C-alpha cells in the first residue's frame, strides 16, 4: 500500500537551533513530492562521529567520519520489493558543526545542505561528474531556499 504522502522517519536529535522535527519532517516530505516521489518512505537518523566512523569504514572502506551516508534500498543485488522504500540517510551532527565552522555558515544551514544531499542521493542524484555535481548542488540550494522561505512566512 502506497502512502498518500511521503513518510519520513526521524531518529535521534539534530540539536541545532532553529530546527525541529516539526519543521524538518514537512520540509523533507515536500522535497520528496517536488522530486516526484510522493509515496516514498525514508528514514533520517542523526548519529555521533563514533557511530558514523564505524559505518563509514564498514560500508565504504574509508577511515574516519563523514557528514552523511545514504543507503539506498533500491540498489544492489536485492532491492526492496516496494519501489517506494527509498532508504536511509545518516547524518553526523558533530561533523556538520565542524563543517559549519570551517565554511563560516550557521550549523542549521550546513545541516539542511547535508540532509538534502543525502535525500537527493536516494532519489538518484550523484556527483561523479561536474555536470552531475552542478545539478545536485542546484537541487540542494533550491530545497534549502524553500525551507528558509517556509520559515519566514
N, C-alpha and C positions, 0 to 999 in steps of 0.2 A: 504494500500500500504506500503510495507516494504522499508525503505530507503536503498540505495546501500551501505551506510556505517553508522556506529553508529551516532546518533545525541546526542550531549551533549550541554545542555544549561547552561551557567554560569551566575549567577546573583550575584550582589554585587561585592565587591573587596577584594581580599586576602591581598593586600597591604604588600606584602612580597618581599624583594629584590631577584631578580633572577627568579621571577615567573610572567608570564603574561598570558592573555587568549591565546595569540599566541603560547605559549609553552605548556600550561596546556591542552587545548582542544585536540590537536592532540595526546598527550600522553594518555589521557583518552579514546579517540576513539580507539587507538591501544590496550589499556588494554581490552576493551570490545571485540575486534576482537580476540585477543590472548586467551581470556577466552571463546571463542566460541559463542559470541553474536554479529555478525556483523550488525544486523538490530536493535539493541537496541536503546531505547530512554530514556535518563536520564537527570534530572536537578540537578545542583550543585549550592547551594546558600550559600553565606558567610553571617553570621549574627553576631550580638554582643551578649554579655553574657546575657543581659536582655531578649532578644528575645529567646535565647536558654533555659534559665531557665524556662520561661513560657511554651515553647513547651515540655521540658523535664518533667515538672510537669504534664502537661495535658495528654501526651501520654504514659508516663512510670510510673507516680505516684512518681517519685523521685524528691526530692528537690534539688535546685541548678542547675548549668550548667553542661554540659558535652562537650567533644570535638566534637563529631559527632553523628548525628542521621540519620538513613536510614529508609525511609518509602517505603516499597515495595508496588507496585500496583498490584502485582501478588499473594499476600497472603490475608488471611482473608475471610470473607463471600462473598464479592463481588469483585473478581479480575477484573482487566481491561480486556475488551473483546479482545484486541490485546496483545498477549503474549510478544511482543517486548517492550511494555511500562513497563519498569522495575520499575521506581520510582524516588524518590527524596532523595538527600543527602544534609544535612545541616551541616555546619561547623562553630564553634565558634572560630574565629581567636584570640580573647583575650585569650581564654583557650589554644589554640595551642601555643601562645607565652609564656604563663606561663609554660606549659609543656616543651617547648624547653629549657627554663632557668633551670628548675628542672632537666632535663636529660642531660644538657650540650651539646645540639645539636643546629644547626642553625635552626631558625624558618622555613626556606624553607624545611629542611629535615623532620621536625615534621609535617608540613602541607601536604607534599606528603604522609607521612605514614597515616595520618588521612583520607585524601581524598581516598587513595587506600583502606583503611579499610572499609569506607562507601560503596564504589562501590562493593567491594567483598561481603559485606553483601547482596546487591541487587542481586548478582549473585549466592547466595545460600550458601556462606561460613558462618561458625559460629564458636564460641569458647566456647561451653558448655562442652567440654571435653578436656583433654590435647592433644589428637591426633588432634582434630579439630583446637585447638589453634595453634599447630605447623604448620599444613597445611596452615592456614590463614597467620601466620607470615611469612612463607617462600614465599607465593604468594606476600605479601606486599613487601618484600625485593627484589624479582625478578623484580617487576614492578618499584620500586624506582631505582634500578640499571639500568634498561633500560632507565629511564628518565635521569639519570646522564650521561650515555653513549651518549645519543642523543644530549645532550647539549655540550659535549666535542668535537664532530665531526664537 
